[in-house]
Amino acid sequence: MIETKKIVEEIIKGMQERKAKKIVVVDMTNLEERACDYFVICEGSSNTQVMAIADEMEDYVRKSVREKPFAIAGRENAEWIAVDYGDIMAHVFLPESREFYDIEHLWEDAHLIEVPDLD
């Protein structure tokens, strides 16, 4: 099986390919009770961009490490698309949805890694 950190790296690359902003990796590996090992969270400026980021990320991961998601939710309205890779959940938000749900702060003891925007 592909190393989890490698999949996280490829998710980030796919997000960056479509100009995702404010990428944050929530590392929960040191927490006893957690939903998964990592959240990778980003945002797009429109529903169209949110969809494009999610699509590109999925393609990038499939081509680079041959992993397919177990499930994808949120494509209907593209305000928050969640892509489930088992130990990793990738989330693509519109800014207002991200602010409302604030999922990167659900586990206050998790380690947050901010990825600088490319531009």
Biopython code that builds the backbone (N, CA, C, O; Angstrom):
import numpy as np
from Bio.PDB.StructureBuilder import StructureBuilder

atoms = [
    (1, "MET", "N", (0.832, -1.198, 0.000)),
    (1, "MET", "CA", (0.000, 0.000, 0.000)),
    (1, "MET", "C", (0.871, 1.254, 0.000)),
    (1, "MET", "O", (1.922, 1.296, 0.639)),
    (2, "ILE", "N", (0.423, 2.260, -0.717)),
    (2, "ILE", "CA", (1.140, 3.527, -0.812)),
    (2, "ILE", "C", (1.178, 4.198, 0.557)),
    (2, "ILE", "O", (0.193, 4.173, 1.295)),
    (3, "GLU", "N", (2.307, 4.790, 0.889)),
    (3, "GLU", "CA", (2.454, 5.497, 2.149)),
    (3, "GLU", "C", (1.474, 6.679, 2.213)),
    (3, "GLU", "O", (1.332, 7.434, 1.251)),
    (4, "THR", "N", (0.821, 6.821, 3.333)),
    (4, "THR", "CA", (-0.193, 7.857, 3.522)),
    (4, "THR", "C", (0.356, 9.249, 3.241)),
    (4, "THR", "O", (-0.318, 10.059, 2.605)),
    (5, "LYS", "N", (1.569, 9.540, 3.703)),
    (5, "LYS", "CA", (2.142, 10.879, 3.488)),
    (5, "LYS", "C", (2.334, 11.175, 2.009)),
    (5, "LYS", "O", (2.199, 12.325, 1.590)),
    (6, "LYS", "N", (2.644, 10.172, 1.219)),
    (6, "LYS", "CA", (2.800, 10.367, -0.222)),
    (6, "LYS", "C", (1.455, 10.748, -0.849)),
    (6, "LYS", "O", (1.399, 11.611, -1.725)),
    (7, "ILE", "N", (0.389, 10.115, -0.406)),
    (7, "ILE", "CA", (-0.943, 10.461, -0.920)),
    (7, "ILE", "C", (-1.289, 11.896, -0.530)),
    (7, "ILE", "O", (-1.837, 12.637, -1.346)),
    (8, "VAL", "N", (-0.979, 12.299, 0.697)),
    (8, "VAL", "CA", (-1.215, 13.678, 1.124)),
    (8, "VAL", "C", (-0.470, 14.645, 0.209)),
    (8, "VAL", "O", (-1.033, 15.654, -0.214)),
    (9, "GLU", "N", (0.784, 14.349, -0.096)),
    (9, "GLU", "CA", (1.580, 15.200, -0.990)),
    (9, "GLU", "C", (0.930, 15.330, -2.364)),
    (9, "GLU", "O", (0.888, 16.420, -2.935)),
    (10, "GLU", "N", (0.430, 14.229, -2.888)),
    (10, "GLU", "CA", (-0.188, 14.256, -4.217)),
    (10, "GLU", "C", (-1.534, 14.985, -4.200)),
    (10, "GLU", "O", (-1.894, 15.651, -5.171)),
    (11, "ILE", "N", (-2.273, 14.858, -3.102)),
    (11, "ILE", "CA", (-3.516, 15.621, -2.954)),
    (11, "ILE", "C", (-3.199, 17.115, -3.014)),
    (11, "ILE", "O", (-3.874, 17.871, -3.713)),
    (12, "ILE", "N", (-2.175, 17.532, -2.281)),
    (12, "ILE", "CA", (-1.784, 18.947, -2.281)),
    (12, "ILE", "C", (-1.385, 19.397, -3.685)),
    (12, "ILE", "O", (-1.797, 20.470, -4.126)),
    (13, "LYS", "N", (-0.600, 18.604, -4.382)),
    (13, "LYS", "CA", (-0.187, 18.965, -5.746)),
    (13, "LYS", "C", (-1.394, 19.122, -6.664)),
    (13, "LYS", "O", (-1.451, 20.058, -7.462)),
    (14, "GLY", "N", (-2.349, 18.217, -6.554)),
    (14, "GLY", "CA", (-3.557, 18.309, -7.369)),
    (14, "GLY", "C", (-4.359, 19.554, -7.045)),
    (14, "GLY", "O", (-4.894, 20.206, -7.942)),
    (15, "MET", "N", (-4.444, 19.887, -5.763)),
    (15, "MET", "CA", (-5.142, 21.110, -5.359)),
    (15, "MET", "C", (-4.438, 22.336, -5.938)),
    (15, "MET", "O", (-5.078, 23.242, -6.472)),
    (16, "GLN", "N", (-3.121, 22.347, -5.825)),
    (16, "GLN", "CA", (-2.346, 23.487, -6.315)),
    (16, "GLN", "C", (-2.440, 23.636, -7.834)),
    (16, "GLN", "O", (-2.367, 24.748, -8.359)),
    (17, "GLU", "N", (-2.601, 22.531, -8.525)),
    (17, "GLU", "CA", (-2.703, 22.564, -9.981)),
    (17, "GLU", "C", (-3.891, 23.416, -10.437)),
    (17, "GLU", "O", (-3.846, 24.017, -11.511)),
    (18, "ARG", "N", (-4.944, 23.469, -9.635)),
    (18, "ARG", "CA", (-6.140, 24.268, -9.964)),
    (18, "ARG", "C", (-6.239, 25.508, -9.091)),
    (18, "ARG", "O", (-7.324, 26.053, -8.887)),
    (19, "LYS", "N", (-5.093, 25.951, -8.577)),
    (19, "LYS", "CA", (-4.998, 27.233, -7.853)),
    (19, "LYS", "C", (-5.811, 27.298, -6.570)),
    (19, "LYS", "O", (-6.364, 28.344, -6.231)),
    (20, "ALA", "N", (-5.885, 26.174, -5.852)),
    (20, "ALA", "CA", (-6.556, 26.169, -4.545)),
    (20, "ALA", "C", (-5.835, 27.125, -3.602)),
    (20, "ALA", "O", (-4.624, 27.319, -3.707)),
    (21, "LYS", "N", (-6.575, 27.709, -2.697)),
    (21, "LYS", "CA", (-6.022, 28.666, -1.735)),
    (21, "LYS", "C", (-6.155, 28.127, -0.315)),
    (21, "LYS", "O", (-6.997, 27.280, -0.018)),
    (22, "LYS", "N", (-5.292, 28.653, 0.543)),
    (22, "LYS", "CA", (-5.331, 28.378, 1.991)),
    (22, "LYS", "C", (-5.367, 26.882, 2.292)),
    (22, "LYS", "O", (-6.227, 26.412, 3.037)),
    (23, "ILE", "N", (-4.433, 26.141, 1.713)),
    (23, "ILE", "CA", (-4.348, 24.697, 1.963)),
    (23, "ILE", "C", (-3.801, 24.472, 3.370)),
    (23, "ILE", "O", (-2.786, 25.048, 3.761)),
    (24, "VAL", "N", (-4.495, 23.626, 4.114)),
    (24, "VAL", "CA", (-4.076, 23.255, 5.466)),
    (24, "VAL", "C", (-4.147, 21.739, 5.586)),
    (24, "VAL", "O", (-5.128, 21.118, 5.177)),
    (25, "VAL", "N", (-3.092, 21.147, 6.153)),
    (25, "VAL", "CA", (-3.093, 19.725, 6.471)),
    (25, "VAL", "C", (-3.307, 19.607, 7.972)),
    (25, "VAL", "O", (-2.551, 20.173, 8.761)),
    (26, "VAL", "N", (-4.330, 18.878, 8.359)),
    (26, "VAL", "CA", (-4.619, 18.634, 9.770)),
    (26, "VAL", "C", (-4.087, 17.239, 10.084)),
    (26, "VAL", "O", (-4.661, 16.233, 9.668)),
    (27, "ASP", "N", (-2.990, 17.196, 10.819)),
    (27, "ASP", "CA", (-2.333, 15.934, 11.183)),
    (27, "ASP", "C", (-2.904, 15.466, 12.515)),
    (27, "ASP", "O", (-2.658, 16.072, 13.558)),
    (28, "MET", "N", (-3.667, 14.381, 12.463)),
    (28, "MET", "CA", (-4.314, 13.852, 13.664)),
    (28, "MET", "C", (-3.690, 12.535, 14.122)),
    (28, "MET", "O", (-4.263, 11.830, 14.952)),
    (29, "THR", "N", (-2.518, 12.205, 13.583)),
    (29, "THR", "CA", (-1.914, 10.898, 13.867)),
    (29, "THR", "C", (-1.574, 10.696, 15.338)),
    (29, "THR", "O", (-1.467, 9.555, 15.788)),
    (30, "ASN", "N", (-1.404, 11.768, 16.092)),
    (30, "ASN", "CA", (-1.067, 11.624, 17.519)),
    (30, "ASN", "C", (-2.280, 11.639, 18.437)),
    (30, "ASN", "O", (-2.135, 11.581, 19.658)),
    (31, "LEU", "N", (-3.473, 11.716, 17.859)),
    (31, "LEU", "CA", (-4.685, 11.741, 18.664)),
    (31, "LEU", "C", (-5.262, 10.335, 18.806)),
    (31, "LEU", "O", (-5.279, 9.568, 17.844)),
    (32, "GLU", "N", (-5.729, 10.001, 19.996)),
    (32, "GLU", "CA", (-6.305, 8.669, 20.214)),
    (32, "GLU", "C", (-7.632, 8.504, 19.486)),
    (32, "GLU", "O", (-7.852, 7.503, 18.803)),
    (33, "GLU", "N", (-8.507, 9.476, 19.631)),
    (33, "GLU", "CA", (-9.819, 9.410, 18.979)),
    (33, "GLU", "C", (-9.826, 10.372, 17.807)),
    (33, "GLU", "O", (-9.765, 11.588, 17.984)),
    (34, "ARG", "N", (-9.903, 9.812, 16.605)),
    (34, "ARG", "CA", (-9.871, 10.643, 15.412)),
    (34, "ARG", "C", (-10.683, 9.993, 14.306)),
    (34, "ARG", "O", (-10.881, 8.778, 14.288)),
    (35, "ALA", "N", (-11.140, 10.810, 13.403)),
    (35, "ALA", "CA", (-11.922, 10.314, 12.266)),
    (35, "ALA", "C", (-11.026, 9.627, 11.245)),
    (35, "ALA", "O", (-11.431, 8.652, 10.612)),
    (36, "CYS", "N", (-9.807, 10.137, 11.086)),
    (36, "CYS", "CA", (-8.828, 9.574, 10.154)),
    (36, "CYS", "C", (-7.472, 10.143, 10.556)),
    (36, "CYS", "O", (-7.371, 10.836, 11.568)),
    (37, "ASP", "N", (-6.433, 9.863, 9.780)),
    (37, "ASP", "CA", (-5.095, 10.366, 10.113)),
    (37, "ASP", "C", (-4.887, 11.815, 9.683)),
    (37, "ASP", "O", (-4.254, 12.598, 10.391)),
    (38, "TYR", "N", (-5.425, 12.163, 8.515)),
    (38, "TYR", "CA", (-5.203, 13.510, 7.977)),
    (38, "TYR", "C", (-6.469, 14.067, 7.337)),
    (38, "TYR", "O", (-7.239, 13.338, 6.712)),
    (39, "PHE", "N", (-6.666, 15.359, 7.504)),
    (39, "PHE", "CA", (-7.561, 16.146, 6.666)),
    (39, "PHE", "C", (-6.651, 17.012, 5.808)),
    (39, "PHE", "O", (-5.655, 17.543, 6.299)),
    (40, "VAL", "N", (-6.982, 17.157, 4.546)),
    (40, "VAL", "CA", (-6.316, 18.143, 3.696)),
    (40, "VAL", "C", (-7.439, 19.062, 3.230)),
    (40, "VAL", "O", (-8.375, 18.624, 2.559)),
    (41, "ILE", "N", (-7.338, 20.335, 3.590)),
    (41, "ILE", "CA", (-8.427, 21.278, 3.390)),
    (41, "ILE", "C", (-7.939, 22.432, 2.516)),
    (41, "ILE", "O", (-6.817, 22.915, 2.670)),
    (42, "CYS", "N", (-8.801, 22.862, 1.599)),
    (42, "CYS", "CA", (-8.483, 24.032, 0.785)),
    (42, "CYS", "C", (-9.771, 24.728, 0.399)),
    (42, "CYS", "O", (-10.864, 24.287, 0.755)),
    (43, "GLU", "N", (-9.629, 25.823, -0.335)),
    (43, "GLU", "CA", (-10.817, 26.517, -0.819)),
    (43, "GLU", "C", (-10.618, 27.020, -2.234)),
    (43, "GLU", "O", (-9.504, 27.281, -2.691)),
    (44, "GLY", "N", (-11.757, 27.145, -2.909)),
    (44, "GLY", "CA", (-11.811, 27.724, -4.238)),
    (44, "GLY", "C", (-12.759, 28.904, -4.202)),
    (44, "GLY", "O", (-13.594, 29.002, -3.303)),
    (45, "SER", "N", (-12.641, 29.802, -5.166)),
    (45, "SER", "CA", (-13.390, 31.058, -5.127)),
    (45, "SER", "C", (-14.804, 30.965, -5.700)),
    (45, "SER", "O", (-15.597, 31.893, -5.539)),
    (46, "SER", "N", (-15.128, 29.857, -6.366)),
    (46, "SER", "CA", (-16.465, 29.686, -6.954)),
    (46, "SER", "C", (-16.827, 28.212, -6.963)),
    (46, "SER", "O", (-15.965, 27.355, -6.765)),
    (47, "ASN", "N", (-18.100, 27.915, -7.191)),
    (47, "ASN", "CA", (-18.530, 26.515, -7.281)),
    (47, "ASN", "C", (-17.781, 25.805, -8.406)),
    (47, "ASN", "O", (-17.400, 24.643, -8.273)),
    (48, "THR", "N", (-17.578, 26.510, -9.505)),
    (48, "THR", "CA", (-16.863, 25.932, -10.645)),
    (48, "THR", "C", (-15.428, 25.577, -10.266)),
    (48, "THR", "O", (-14.933, 24.507, -10.621)),
    (49, "GLN", "N", (-14.760, 26.483, -9.543)),
    (49, "GLN", "CA", (-13.385, 26.197, -9.134)),
    (49, "GLN", "C", (-13.330, 25.079, -8.100)),
    (49, "GLN", "O", (-12.430, 24.241, -8.146)),
    (50, "VAL", "N", (-14.275, 25.057, -7.174)),
    (50, "VAL", "CA", (-14.318, 23.978, -6.175)),
    (50, "VAL", "C", (-14.421, 22.627, -6.889)),
    (50, "VAL", "O", (-13.712, 21.682, -6.543)),
    (51, "MET", "N", (-15.295, 22.544, -7.874)),
    (51, "MET", "CA", (-15.450, 21.302, -8.636)),
    (51, "MET", "C", (-14.162, 20.966, -9.391)),
    (51, "MET", "O", (-13.734, 19.812, -9.408)),
    (52, "ALA", "N", (-13.546, 21.975, -10.014)),
    (52, "ALA", "CA", (-12.315, 21.748, -10.775)),
    (52, "ALA", "C", (-11.177, 21.279, -9.872)),
    (52, "ALA", "O", (-10.403, 20.402, -10.255)),
    (53, "ILE", "N", (-11.070, 21.855, -8.683)),
    (53, "ILE", "CA", (-10.034, 21.439, -7.732)),
    (53, "ILE", "C", (-10.250, 19.987, -7.331)),
    (53, "ILE", "O", (-9.307, 19.195, -7.341)),
    (54, "ALA", "N", (-11.476, 19.632, -6.979)),
    (54, "ALA", "CA", (-11.778, 18.257, -6.562)),
    (54, "ALA", "C", (-11.485, 17.271, -7.692)),
    (54, "ALA", "O", (-10.902, 16.213, -7.455)),
    (55, "ASP", "N", (-11.884, 17.610, -8.915)),
    (55, "ASP", "CA", (-11.644, 16.730, -10.063)),
    (55, "ASP", "C", (-10.150, 16.553, -10.327)),
    (55, "ASP", "O", (-9.679, 15.436, -10.540)),
    (56, "GLU", "N", (-9.410, 17.663, -10.312)),
    (56, "GLU", "CA", (-7.973, 17.608, -10.586)),
    (56, "GLU", "C", (-7.240, 16.823, -9.510)),
    (56, "GLU", "O", (-6.346, 16.032, -9.811)),
    (57, "MET", "N", (-7.617, 17.042, -8.258)),
    (57, "MET", "CA", (-6.998, 16.327, -7.149)),
    (57, "MET", "C", (-7.210, 14.824, -7.293)),
    (57, "MET", "O", (-6.279, 14.035, -7.127)),
    (58, "GLU", "N", (-8.437, 14.442, -7.603)),
    (58, "GLU", "CA", (-8.753, 13.026, -7.782)),
    (58, "GLU", "C", (-7.939, 12.430, -8.930)),
    (58, "GLU", "O", (-7.380, 11.342, -8.792)),
    (59, "ASP", "N", (-7.869, 13.134, -10.060)),
    (59, "ASP", "CA", (-7.081, 12.667, -11.208)),
    (59, "ASP", "C", (-5.602, 12.569, -10.858)),
    (59, "ASP", "O", (-4.941, 11.591, -11.208)),
    (60, "TYR", "N", (-5.088, 13.567, -10.177)),
    (60, "TYR", "CA", (-3.670, 13.614, -9.816)),
    (60, "TYR", "C", (-3.289, 12.419, -8.948)),
    (60, "TYR", "O", (-2.272, 11.768, -9.187)),
    (61, "VAL", "N", (-4.106, 12.138, -7.948)),
    (61, "VAL", "CA", (-3.819, 11.022, -7.039)),
    (61, "VAL", "C", (-3.934, 9.688, -7.785)),
    (61, "VAL", "O", (-3.104, 8.796, -7.607)),
    (62, "ARG", "N", (-4.964, 9.564, -8.615)),
    (62, "ARG", "CA", (-5.143, 8.315, -9.358)),
    (62, "ARG", "C", (-3.965, 8.060, -10.303)),
    (62, "ARG", "O", (-3.483, 6.931, -10.390)),
    (63, "LYS", "N", (-3.499, 9.081, -11.004)),
    (63, "LYS", "CA", (-2.403, 8.916, -11.967)),
    (63, "LYS", "C", (-1.051, 8.740, -11.290)),
    (63, "LYS", "O", (-0.233, 7.944, -11.751)),
    (64, "SER", "N", (-0.800, 9.472, -10.202)),
    (64, "SER", "CA", (0.530, 9.453, -9.593)),
    (64, "SER", "C", (0.757, 8.279, -8.645)),
    (64, "SER", "O", (1.842, 7.698, -8.634)),
    (65, "VAL", "N", (-0.247, 7.924, -7.854)),
    (65, "VAL", "CA", (-0.060, 6.836, -6.879)),
    (65, "VAL", "C", (-1.086, 5.722, -7.015)),
    (65, "VAL", "O", (-1.136, 4.811, -6.189)),
    (66, "ARG", "N", (-1.910, 5.797, -8.067)),
    (66, "ARG", "CA", (-2.884, 4.767, -8.376)),
    (66, "ARG", "C", (-3.848, 4.471, -7.226)),
    (66, "ARG", "O", (-4.184, 3.318, -6.953)),
    (67, "GLU", "N", (-4.278, 5.536, -6.568)),
    (67, "GLU", "CA", (-5.275, 5.399, -5.500)),
    (67, "GLU", "C", (-6.570, 6.063, -5.944)),
    (67, "GLU", "O", (-6.564, 7.157, -6.508)),
    (68, "LYS", "N", (-7.675, 5.383, -5.680)),
    (68, "LYS", "CA", (-8.991, 5.940, -5.975)),
    (68, "LYS", "C", (-9.702, 6.203, -4.654)),
    (68, "LYS", "O", (-9.498, 5.469, -3.686)),
    (69, "PRO", "N", (-10.528, 7.235, -4.602)),
    (69, "PRO", "CA", (-11.261, 7.499, -3.355)),
    (69, "PRO", "C", (-12.315, 6.428, -3.088)),
    (69, "PRO", "O", (-12.856, 5.815, -4.008)),
    (70, "PHE", "N", (-12.586, 6.222, -1.806)),
    (70, "PHE", "CA", (-13.663, 5.307, -1.409)),
    (70, "PHE", "C", (-15.015, 5.939, -1.676)),
    (70, "PHE", "O", (-15.971, 5.256, -2.046)),
    (71, "ALA", "N", (-15.089, 7.261, -1.484)),
    (71, "ALA", "CA", (-16.353, 7.977, -1.667)),
    (71, "ALA", "C", (-16.071, 9.454, -1.907)),
    (71, "ALA", "O", (-15.038, 9.987, -1.501)),
    (72, "ILE", "N", (-17.023, 10.097, -2.580)),
    (72, "ILE", "CA", (-16.970, 11.538, -2.811)),
    (72, "ILE", "C", (-18.363, 12.087, -2.532)),
    (72, "ILE", "O", (-19.359, 11.548, -3.015)),
    (73, "ALA", "N", (-18.427, 13.155, -1.755)),
    (73, "ALA", "CA", (-19.714, 13.773, -1.432)),
    (73, "ALA", "C", (-19.643, 15.275, -1.691)),
    (73, "ALA", "O", (-18.596, 15.900, -1.518)),
    (74, "GLY", "N", (-20.774, 15.841, -2.108)),
    (74, "GLY", "CA", (-20.878, 17.282, -2.241)),
    (74, "GLY", "C", (-20.795, 17.828, -3.647)),
    (74, "GLY", "O", (-20.832, 19.044, -3.837)),
    (75, "ARG", "N", (-20.684, 16.960, -4.640)),
    (75, "ARG", "CA", (-20.589, 17.440, -6.022)),
    (75, "ARG", "C", (-21.861, 18.152, -6.485)),
    (75, "ARG", "O", (-21.816, 18.979, -7.395)),
    (76, "GLU", "N", (-22.990, 17.830, -5.858)),
    (76, "GLU", "CA", (-24.272, 18.391, -6.301)),
    (76, "GLU", "C", (-24.276, 19.908, -6.263)),
    (76, "GLU", "O", (-24.717, 20.550, -7.217)),
    (77, "ASN", "N", (-23.787, 20.496, -5.163)),
    (77, "ASN", "CA", (-23.811, 21.953, -5.056)),
    (77, "ASN", "C", (-22.420, 22.579, -5.069)),
    (77, "ASN", "O", (-22.295, 23.795, -5.214)),
    (78, "ALA", "N", (-21.381, 21.773, -4.920)),
    (78, "ALA", "CA", (-19.979, 22.210, -4.981)),
    (78, "ALA", "C", (-19.683, 23.379, -4.035)),
    (78, "ALA", "O", (-18.926, 24.289, -4.373)),
    (79, "GLU", "N", (-20.293, 23.338, -2.850)),
    (79, "GLU", "CA", (-19.945, 24.305, -1.804)),
    (79, "GLU", "C", (-18.906, 23.701, -0.860)),
    (79, "GLU", "O", (-18.066, 24.399, -0.292)),
    (80, "TRP", "N", (-18.993, 22.363, -0.714)),
    (80, "TRP", "CA", (-18.037, 21.603, 0.094)),
    (80, "TRP", "C", (-18.002, 20.201, -0.505)),
    (80, "TRP", "O", (-18.976, 19.452, -0.425)),
    (81, "ILE", "N", (-16.884, 19.866, -1.093)),
    (81, "ILE", "CA", (-16.711, 18.522, -1.645)),
    (81, "ILE", "C", (-15.726, 17.782, -0.748)),
    (81, "ILE", "O", (-14.613, 18.254, -0.511)),
    (82, "ALA", "N", (-16.138, 16.632, -0.256)),
    (82, "ALA", "CA", (-15.294, 15.790, 0.591)),
    (82, "ALA", "C", (-14.919, 14.541, -0.187)),
    (82, "ALA", "O", (-15.776, 13.869, -0.761)),
    (83, "VAL", "N", (-13.625, 14.240, -0.199)),
    (83, "VAL", "CA", (-13.113, 13.074, -0.923)),
    (83, "VAL", "C", (-12.436, 12.164, 0.108)),
    (83, "VAL", "O", (-11.477, 12.563, 0.768)),
    (84, "ASP", "N", (-12.949, 10.941, 0.233)),
    (84, "ASP", "CA", (-12.520, 9.999, 1.265)),
    (84, "ASP", "C", (-11.502, 9.007, 0.699)),
    (84, "ASP", "O", (-11.818, 8.193, -0.169)),
    (85, "TYR", "N", (-10.273, 9.098, 1.213)),
    (85, "TYR", "CA", (-9.226, 8.141, 0.859)),
    (85, "TYR", "C", (-8.915, 7.206, 2.029)),
    (85, "TYR", "O", (-7.807, 6.678, 2.122)),
    (86, "GLY", "N", (-9.871, 7.002, 2.906)),
    (86, "GLY", "CA", (-9.662, 6.104, 4.051)),
    (86, "GLY", "C", (-8.974, 6.831, 5.188)),
    (86, "GLY", "O", (-9.641, 7.459, 6.010)),
    (87, "ASP", "N", (-7.655, 6.760, 5.253)),
    (87, "ASP", "CA", (-6.897, 7.435, 6.309)),
    (87, "ASP", "C", (-6.777, 8.933, 6.067)),
    (87, "ASP", "O", (-6.304, 9.672, 6.930)),
    (88, "ILE", "N", (-7.207, 9.376, 4.892)),
    (88, "ILE", "CA", (-7.110, 10.784, 4.519)),
    (88, "ILE", "C", (-8.461, 11.250, 3.992)),
    (88, "ILE", "O", (-9.090, 10.573, 3.178)),
    (89, "MET", "N", (-8.899, 12.414, 4.465)),
    (89, "MET", "CA", (-10.100, 13.058, 3.930)),
    (89, "MET", "C", (-9.669, 14.394, 3.340)),
    (89, "MET", "O", (-9.085, 15.229, 4.030)),
    (90, "ALA", "N", (-9.958, 14.587, 2.066)),
    (90, "ALA", "CA", (-9.660, 15.859, 1.412)),
    (90, "ALA", "C", (-10.959, 16.655, 1.321)),
    (90, "ALA", "O", (-12.008, 16.113, 0.975)),
    (91, "HIS", "N", (-10.876, 17.941, 1.633)),
    (91, "HIS", "CA", (-12.050, 18.811, 1.652)),
    (91, "HIS", "C", (-11.773, 20.039, 0.803)),
    (91, "HIS", "O", (-10.753, 20.706, 0.976)),
    (92, "VAL", "N", (-12.685, 20.335, -0.116)),
    (92, "VAL", "CA", (-12.582, 21.522, -0.949)),
    (92, "VAL", "C", (-13.828, 22.367, -0.673)),
    (92, "VAL", "O", (-14.953, 21.914, -0.880)),
    (93, "PHE", "N", (-13.616, 23.578, -0.211)),
    (93, "PHE", "CA", (-14.698, 24.443, 0.242)),
    (93, "PHE", "C", (-14.800, 25.733, -0.564)),
    (93, "PHE", "O", (-13.824, 26.188, -1.160)),
    (94, "LEU", "N", (-15.989, 26.309, -0.570)),
    (94, "LEU", "CA", (-16.137, 27.733, -0.833)),
    (94, "LEU", "C", (-15.732, 28.441, 0.462)),
    (94, "LEU", "O", (-15.934, 27.881, 1.539)),
    (95, "PRO", "N", (-15.171, 29.644, 0.398)),
    (95, "PRO", "CA", (-14.702, 30.309, 1.626)),
    (95, "PRO", "C", (-15.758, 30.426, 2.722)),
    (95, "PRO", "O", (-15.452, 30.196, 3.892)),
    (96, "GLU", "N", (-16.999, 30.781, 2.368)),
    (96, "GLU", "CA", (-18.022, 30.958, 3.402)),
    (96, "GLU", "C", (-18.417, 29.627, 4.050)),
    (96, "GLU", "O", (-18.725, 29.594, 5.242)),
    (97, "SER", "N", (-18.411, 28.544, 3.295)),
    (97, "SER", "CA", (-18.707, 27.224, 3.867)),
    (97, "SER", "C", (-17.573, 26.771, 4.775)),
    (97, "SER", "O", (-17.811, 26.199, 5.839)),
    (98, "ARG", "N", (-16.341, 27.029, 4.354)),
    (98, "ARG", "CA", (-15.199, 26.655, 5.181)),
    (98, "ARG", "C", (-15.230, 27.388, 6.514)),
    (98, "ARG", "O", (-14.989, 26.797, 7.566)),
    (99, "GLU", "N", (-15.527, 28.671, 6.459)),
    (99, "GLU", "CA", (-15.589, 29.468, 7.681)),
    (99, "GLU", "C", (-16.714, 28.973, 8.598)),
    (99, "GLU", "O", (-16.536, 28.887, 9.813)),
    (100, "PHE", "N", (-17.860, 28.653, 8.016)),
    (100, "PHE", "CA", (-19.003, 28.191, 8.800)),
    (100, "PHE", "C", (-18.712, 26.869, 9.515)),
    (100, "PHE", "O", (-18.973, 26.745, 10.712)),
    (101, "TYR", "N", (-18.178, 25.887, 8.796)),
    (101, "TYR", "CA", (-17.951, 24.561, 9.389)),
    (101, "TYR", "C", (-16.657, 24.479, 10.201)),
    (101, "TYR", "O", (-16.586, 23.727, 11.173)),
    (102, "ASP", "N", (-15.640, 25.242, 9.815)),
    (102, "ASP", "CA", (-14.376, 25.347, 10.564)),
    (102, "ASP", "C", (-13.824, 23.984, 10.992)),
    (102, "ASP", "O", (-13.418, 23.806, 12.140)),
    (103, "ILE", "N", (-13.811, 23.034, 10.069)),
    (103, "ILE", "CA", (-13.437, 21.668, 10.449)),
    (103, "ILE", "C", (-11.969, 21.517, 10.838)),
    (103, "ILE", "O", (-11.618, 20.556, 11.522)),
    (104, "GLU", "N", (-11.103, 22.441, 10.421)),
    (104, "GLU", "CA", (-9.703, 22.285, 10.810)),
    (104, "GLU", "C", (-9.474, 22.492, 12.298)),
    (104, "GLU", "O", (-8.405, 22.175, 12.819)),
    (105, "HIS", "N", (-10.491, 23.030, 12.984)),
    (105, "HIS", "CA", (-10.350, 23.252, 14.421)),
    (105, "HIS", "C", (-11.228, 22.331, 15.271)),
    (105, "HIS", "O", (-11.400, 22.577, 16.464)),
    (106, "LEU", "N", (-11.783, 21.281, 14.676)),
    (106, "LEU", "CA", (-12.592, 20.335, 15.439)),
    (106, "LEU", "C", (-11.764, 19.564, 16.464)),
    (106, "LEU", "O", (-12.250, 19.243, 17.548)),
    (107, "TRP", "N", (-10.531, 19.274, 16.122)),
    (107, "TRP", "CA", (-9.623, 18.565, 17.025)),
    (107, "TRP", "C", (-8.548, 19.560, 17.439)),
    (107, "TRP", "O", (-7.565, 19.757, 16.724)),
    (108, "GLU", "N", (-8.739, 20.185, 18.598)),
    (108, "GLU", "CA", (-7.841, 21.265, 18.995)),
    (108, "GLU", "C", (-6.407, 20.811, 19.229)),
    (108, "GLU", "O", (-5.494, 21.634, 19.168)),
    (109, "ASP", "N", (-6.181, 19.531, 19.495)),
    (109, "ASP", "CA", (-4.826, 19.033, 19.725)),
    (109, "ASP", "C", (-4.136, 18.579, 18.438)),
    (109, "ASP", "O", (-2.973, 18.176, 18.466)),
    (110, "ALA", "N", (-4.841, 18.644, 17.325)),
    (110, "ALA", "CA", (-4.239, 18.230, 16.047)),
    (110, "ALA", "C", (-3.196, 19.259, 15.612)),
    (110, "ALA", "O", (-3.293, 20.442, 15.940)),
    (111, "HIS", "N", (-2.217, 18.792, 14.882)),
    (111, "HIS", "CA", (-1.153, 19.656, 14.363)),
    (111, "HIS", "C", (-1.584, 20.200, 13.004)),
    (111, "HIS", "O", (-1.875, 19.425, 12.093)),
    (112, "LEU", "N", (-1.628, 21.527, 12.858)),
    (112, "LEU", "CA", (-2.010, 22.159, 11.604)),
    (112, "LEU", "C", (-0.773, 22.570, 10.824)),
    (112, "LEU", "O", (0.128, 23.218, 11.356)),
    (113, "ILE", "N", (-0.745, 22.186, 9.561)),
    (113, "ILE", "CA", (0.373, 22.540, 8.677)),
    (113, "ILE", "C", (-0.194, 23.386, 7.552)),
    (113, "ILE", "O", (-0.968, 22.893, 6.731)),
    (114, "GLU", "N", (0.185, 24.657, 7.510)),
    (114, "GLU", "CA", (-0.282, 25.543, 6.469)),
    (114, "GLU", "C", (0.642, 25.447, 5.262)),
    (114, "GLU", "O", (1.862, 25.547, 5.394)),
    (115, "VAL", "N", (0.056, 25.253, 4.092)),
    (115, "VAL", "CA", (0.815, 25.163, 2.847)),
    (115, "VAL", "C", (0.705, 26.529, 2.171)),
    (115, "VAL", "O", (-0.403, 26.991, 1.900)),
    (116, "PRO", "N", (1.836, 27.180, 1.895)),
    (116, "PRO", "CA", (1.759, 28.500, 1.254)),
    (116, "PRO", "C", (1.090, 28.445, -0.117)),
    (116, "PRO", "O", (1.280, 27.496, -0.877)),
    (117, "ASP", "N", (0.302, 29.484, -0.420)),
    (117, "ASP", "CA", (-0.289, 29.594, -1.749)),
    (117, "ASP", "C", (0.837, 29.741, -2.769)),
    (117, "ASP", "O", (1.880, 30.321, -2.465)),
    (118, "LEU", "N", (0.633, 29.221, -3.966)),
    (118, "LEU", "CA", (1.678, 29.283, -4.995)),
    (118, "LEU", "C", (1.836, 30.663, -5.604)),
    (118, "LEU", "O", (2.907, 30.984, -6.119)),
    (119, "ASP", "N", (0.804, 31.487, -5.561)),
    (119, "ASP", "CA", (0.966, 32.827, -6.138)),
    (119, "ASP", "C", (0.825, 33.930, -5.123)),
    (119, "ASP", "O", (0.938, 35.106, -5.470)),
]
sb = StructureBuilder()
sb.init_structure("model")
sb.init_model(0)
sb.init_chain("A")
sb.init_seg("    ")
for serial, (resi, resn, name, xyz) in enumerate(atoms, 1):
    if name == "N":
        sb.init_residue(resn, " ", resi, " ")
    sb.init_atom(name, np.array(xyz, "f"), 0.0, 1.0, " ", f" {name:<3s}", serial, name[0])
structure = sb.get_structure()
